[in-house]
Amino acid sequence: MLPITERGKVIAFLTPPPPTVTGNPTIDRWIAEGRLVPQAVPGTVLDLLPLAESTGTSLADAVIAERDIER
């Protein structure tokens, strides 16, 4: 941050532009304004869920089996 002075009095600060965080201009503006705080760790809420135990079957096979049970 670089202070800008006029007659020895600070009138403004020169700062770099805020980084683009999301690529969404509205959300990035809210982050720059301090109205929205980005998450500390990148990812989604699904990353917080425990991993499902592997049963050795593929997801497609599990879906087909589930559909067969419903019939």
C-alpha positions as CSV (number, residue, x, y, z in Angstrom):
1,M,0.0,0.0,0.0
2,L,1.4,3.3,-1.1
3,P,0.2,6.5,0.6
4,I,-0.6,9.4,-1.7
5,T,-0.1,12.8,-0.2
6,E,-1.1,16.4,-0.9
7,R,0.9,19.1,0.9
8,G,2.1,16.5,3.4
9,K,-1.3,15.1,4.2
10,V,-2.3,11.6,3.2
11,I,-5.3,11.8,0.9
12,A,-5.4,8.3,-0.6
13,F,-3.7,4.9,-0.7
14,L,-2.6,3.2,-3.9
15,T,-3.3,-0.5,-3.6
16,P,-3.2,-3.4,-6.0
17,P,-6.5,-4.5,-7.4
18,P,-8.3,-7.2,-5.4
19,P,-7.6,-10.7,-6.7
20,T,-10.2,-12.5,-8.7
21,V,-11.3,-15.4,-6.4
22,T,-14.3,-17.0,-8.1
23,G,-14.5,-15.5,-11.6
24,N,-18.0,-14.2,-10.8
25,P,-17.8,-10.4,-10.8
26,T,-20.5,-9.9,-8.2
27,I,-19.1,-12.4,-5.7
28,D,-15.6,-11.1,-6.3
29,R,-16.8,-7.5,-5.6
30,W,-18.5,-8.6,-2.4
31,I,-15.3,-10.3,-1.3
32,A,-13.3,-7.2,-2.1
33,E,-15.8,-5.1,-0.2
34,G,-15.7,-7.4,2.8
35,R,-19.4,-8.3,2.5
36,L,-18.5,-11.9,1.8
37,V,-15.7,-14.0,3.3
38,P,-14.4,-16.8,1.0
39,Q,-13.8,-20.2,2.5
40,A,-10.4,-20.8,4.0
41,V,-10.0,-24.2,2.4
42,P,-10.9,-24.7,-1.3
43,G,-13.5,-27.3,-2.0
44,T,-17.2,-27.9,-1.5
45,V,-19.4,-29.1,1.4
46,L,-19.2,-32.6,-0.1
47,D,-15.5,-32.7,0.7
48,L,-16.5,-32.6,4.4
49,L,-18.6,-35.8,4.2
50,P,-16.9,-39.1,5.0
51,L,-16.0,-41.3,2.0
52,A,-18.3,-44.1,1.3
53,E,-16.8,-47.6,1.9
54,S,-16.0,-49.3,-1.4
55,T,-18.1,-52.4,-2.0
56,G,-16.2,-53.5,-5.1
57,T,-19.1,-52.7,-7.4
58,S,-19.3,-49.8,-9.7
59,L,-21.7,-46.9,-9.2
60,A,-23.5,-47.9,-12.4
61,D,-24.0,-51.5,-11.1
62,A,-25.2,-50.1,-7.7
63,V,-27.8,-47.9,-9.5
64,I,-29.0,-50.8,-11.6
65,A,-29.3,-53.0,-8.5
66,E,-31.2,-50.3,-6.7
67,R,-33.6,-49.9,-9.6
68,D,-34.2,-53.7,-9.7
69,I,-35.1,-53.7,-6.0
70,E,-37.7,-50.9,-6.5
71,R,-39.5,-52.9,-9.2
